[in-house]
Amino acid sequence: MKIPYRWKQKWYRALRRWRDFKKRANLFFHFVQDDIYEIDKVAHPYLRVFNVLLALLVVASILIPVGFELTPELEQLNYQIESLLLVGFVVSYIVRLILTSDRQNYLKKRWFEGVLTVFSLFILLDLWVPSTSIIEPLFFMVEEPEAFFLRFLKGYLLFIVVIKFVQYLPELLEDQRNTARFLVYSFLSLIAGGTLLLMLPGATQGGQGLVFIDALFTSTSAVCVTGLIVVDTATHFTLFGELVIMTLIQLGGIGIITFATFLFLFISGGLGVGQMNTIKDMVAEKNTSLVTATLKKVVGFTFLVEAVAVVAYYFSWNMEFTSPGQRFLFSVFHAISAFCNAGFSLFTNSLADAHNATNWGINITTMVLIVLGGLGFTVIWEVMQRKTDQKIWRRRLSIHTRVVLVTTAILIAVGTVFVLMLEWNNTLAGHSPAEKFLLSLFQSITTRTAGFNTVDTGAMGVPVILGMLILMLIGGSPASTAGGIKTTTFAVLVRAISMIIHGKKRMELFKRTIPNIIVFRAMTVILLAMICISVSTILLTIVEDHAFLDLLFEEVSAFATVGLSRGITGDLTSWGKGIIIVSMFVGRVGILTFMVAFATRSDNRKYRYPEESIMVS
């Protein structure tokens, strides 16, 4: 199809405006970097520590009103923290002004901070000398000028803290020698932060906060995009708690390091070779020179799909909401949760209630998001891209993409028929044939990693549950938000079995020879996964008093980061929750990646021992 000339002109104009905007943004953010100032090198480390303490004060002053009920004691503490924050901000600005050799450039570059410093002095004077009132005439249109200015200052400082972290990221990436270990630590850090936030009284409706084990479980489930819950997300959390969970899902889905690196690229414009070597495995890019472009595609595609899904959800709900804001919140939350294959829902029964179970708009939107999130970004981009870098028409998809697409299609079709046949007169009874097909298709798609459900999983028959265990274990595809052993691993295993049975000595798929190391890797992943699931299930049977099938289902769901449950998650003991937490984390990071992160790597030996056969039957 030929694109009209006027559309091309509009597209080119939009691109030019975007480049101009990025250039202005780079210039604007450049003033935050310390290296443009010639500050005394002896004082610089102390100033950095001082800035860290100032950042902690900012976070504390923001979390206290949001996360706690403001008693008189807490109000006094918050007042003292805000006073220290103002003093610290003024002192930081003045000390840097004194130490820099180019004060004129400093004042020119940081004129906005200079204005904030003057207002901070006025606020301090009003606080310490109540008889004075300098700030009120300046903010005559605001009812509480001091509170307004403090909120603005805290927002600005929090913004600076984020920028500082993003600018420190390249140095952090440059120092990494073990990418797998760095990935593990990044997930652990995000889980720890989420746990602390969910323990705040303001995160829950009762004002008590979650106990440590429940907060750790919920944070791990959100970061690892699993969806298993020990408390009802719909009724137990406040708006603050729901926003924390939604943020954890988003950062856990695309990776906190991936997102932070994307922000750095937006601010600075580029990465070094060492930094790209560290990040390339996280975005599943083999070519180091293409890491930056791939990273932008991953984050950009994620936000684009989620934005479209928000609109689709918003107009598909067929229930009453208290306000348009709540309707929008539900749309955003479910769009992020579905695309990241998390399975968290703001409805008590997930999507199994009467309003959503057979709602075609909700079902189709959710299924499309789950499939797109589970295919993997590299597969999606290859399918979308019509030409190669050399502008030569692509004749065929890569072997990886073909395996992913074919295996995914087969698993969805088989799962749909399986559920439809065995649950026709059970959980699907009372629905029309079209609705039965829709429900079966949804269960087939969500079972492989998403965790949403439109029928009661606990009411399904044993044959279907056993089939779902297999689908959950297989999971999604590499470089995606899905878990499991991955579709490619399953395809390689099936092909290896066929190859051995037919007496072939080489692995062949779609007229291509697959290296033996790929076969060994697939078998290793499957063996490690089975060992992990077996050990965890045995431990669960020791510490829990539930049916074996329910415990096995719970463990496979956790390891494969699916999130489906037969209703026992909230009744698990602390030991049981701990086992599930470890399984969710290992399953999200990847069992092989987790092993590699802490294994001692041996050098490749240049010699080879004589071959000798052993009997295997």
Secondary structure, DSSP 8 states (H G I E B T S, - for coil): ----HHHHHHHHHHHHHHHHHHHHHHHHHGGG-GGGS---TTHHHHHHHHHHHHHHHHHHHHHHHHHS---HHHHHHHHHHHHHHHHHHHHHHHHHHHH-S-HHHHHHHTHHHHHHHHHHHHHHHHHH-TT--SHHHHTTTSSSHHHHHHHHHHHHHHHHHHHHHHHHHHHHHHT-S-HHHHHHHHHHHHHHHHHHHHTSGGGBTTSS---HHHHHHHHHHHHTT----SS-HHHHB-HHHHHHHHHHHHHHHH-HHHHHHHHHHHHH----HHHHHHHTTTTT-S-GGGHHHHHHHHHHHHHHHHHHHHHHHHTT--S--SSHHHHHHHHHHHHHHHHTT----SSTTTT-STTTTT-HHHHHHHHHHHHHHHH-HHHHHHHH--B-TT--B--S--HHHHHHHHHHHHHHHHHHHHHHHHSTTTTTTTS-HHHHHHHHHHHHHHHTTT---SS-GGGS-HHHHHHHHHHHHH---TTSS--SS-HHHHHHHHHHHHHHHTT-SSEEETTEEE-HHHHHHHHHHHHHHHHHHHHHHHHHHHH--S-HHHHHHHHHHHHTT----SS-GGG--HHHHHHHHHHHHHHHH-HHHHHHHHS------S-----------
